[in-house]
Amino acid sequence: MVNSRQRRTLQALQAEPVNGTLEWERIESLFIALGCRVIEGPGSAVTFEKDGRRATFHRPHPGCEALRYRVRAAREWLERIGALP
């Protein structure tokens, strides 16, 4: 179940121009709320799996903001799993 903060994150992911200051933690929280399984990888790598589909991301460091390319990749992942039209 998606809470109000996660709904705001979903809206922020869809915004144009792409938001480059969105906290990665919020995106991960949204993925988990949508039923994605988290698979920790080496270093900063993290894979999300939903219905047999997988997407691998690298958590931002040292900062916590998901830069524009990560936001775009997160948006594409949400489209692939059917969470976005």
Buried (B, 14 or more C-beta within 10 A) or exposed (E): EEEEEBEEBBEBBBEEEBBEEBBBBBBBBBBEBBEBEEEEEEEEEBBBBBEEEEBEBEBBEEEEBBBBEBBBBBBEBBEBBEBEE
